[in-house]
Amino acid sequence: MRLAILRHARAVDRGEWSGVDADRPLTADGEDTAEQVCTRLRPLVDQGAILSSPWLRAHQTAVIAARIWAMPVRIEPWLAGGLMPPAQVAGRIPPGLDPVLVGHEPDLSALIQVLTGGQILLKKAGFAILEGDPVPGGMVLRLLVNPGAVRDLGA
């Protein structure tokens, strides 16, 4: 399996948001960053579908990625922030789909740690590609890119 992971881009700060956390939207800069990251990474992405957290900021990031990468988005409640331990999330990844997962921290970094055995920090709009079996320790981290590096590639 080839699994891609995309953290949602920058959202409105929690301290500036009076609504439910799941409804916090991306900032204009976050939308711009997601657009740049997805555009520059397009040659590396050959996935079957995007599976997104239902939370607004992740879904907005997924919609931007779907438009650029020309693939469908499917909302998956199990990708909502803090809902499920990483080992259980790994068990939910559909076999044979090679999806892009779009979600939140610390969940995505914890998932990568469970799947690879290595510890990483996935920045906002950060992107990773893993290969192998989606079981604890069964995958290898093939690519880890932060949005600053992606922006520099286009400069």
Buried (B, 14 or more C-beta within 10 A) or exposed (E): BBBBBBBBBBBBEEEEEEEEBBEBBBBEEBBBBBBBBBBBBEEBBEBBBBBBBBBBBBBBBBBBBBEBBEBEBBBBEBBBBEBBEBEEBBEBBBEEBBBBBBBBBEBBBBBBBBBBEEEBEBBBBBBBBBBBEBEBEBBEBBEBBBBEBBBEEEE
